[in-house]
């Protein structure tokens, strides 16, 4: 006698928009906005045609048009989290569990395992949608920003070191934690060490440094530890702060400072309006100071 076992378990969430066109525009905006923020493992284009070697015609990358649906995918071990806009009317989020042991759940088909898998899938779907919604919310206020960047104390009187904006290690930590891959089951010290190390490139980042960073993130109220595990998750405030730091640094500060670099080649500077304006201002300041010195 044999028991039935789960081969694959899928939990989906479908949200129908009253204005389908606005919903599709929102989802495509999510994909553009999260290439560097959510860092999904894959952005796929799903064509409504089976393509084989014998299929006539040319196949190449083109602007999205009818019959092509963008799909966002994130993976955790052998399972995946997928999101796409279905039939041009609804946002569909799916958690596909291909191995129940990825989440410490048995394979046997029974009510206990069924409920546990359903809870995992619903939680993952909800956290992905909540994260996308949180990323569109206004940035934290000045007081919150100051509390995060300056040293402070917790309610228990514990010292919480500041997380300085612009510090390469701090920026790498936030960029690593804001990824969608942390949504399913959170992240561990080892996961953080690996991802931050990849972002820092030549600068070494150890698990000991990760332990210190996890401690100050927790004391700032930016992460919480998941009960009965070694995993952590970003809080709502933590995600908002991480998104603010990552967007501001990656999209404004770093490119802006590059535009102001006097070593920027002339042809690149001529095509950059910020660089052109900065160099014009620099020349005008030089002329002004020179004229004042001569007059004196």
Secondary structure, 3 states (H helix, E strand, C coil): CCCCECCCEEEEEEEECCCHHHHHHHHHHHHHHCCCCCCCCEEEEEECCCCCCCCCCCCCCCCCCCCEEEEEEEEECCEEEEEEEECCCEEEEEEEECCHHHHCCCCECCHHHHHHHHHHHHHHHHHHHHHHHHHCCCCCCHHHHHHHHCCEECCCCCEECCCCCCCHHHHHHHHHHCCHHHCCCCECHHHHHHHHHHHHCCCCCCHHHHHHHHHHHHHCCCEEECCCCCCEEECHHHHHHHHHHHHHHHHHHHHHHHHHCCCCCHHHHHCCHHHHHHHHHHHHHHHHHHHHHHHC
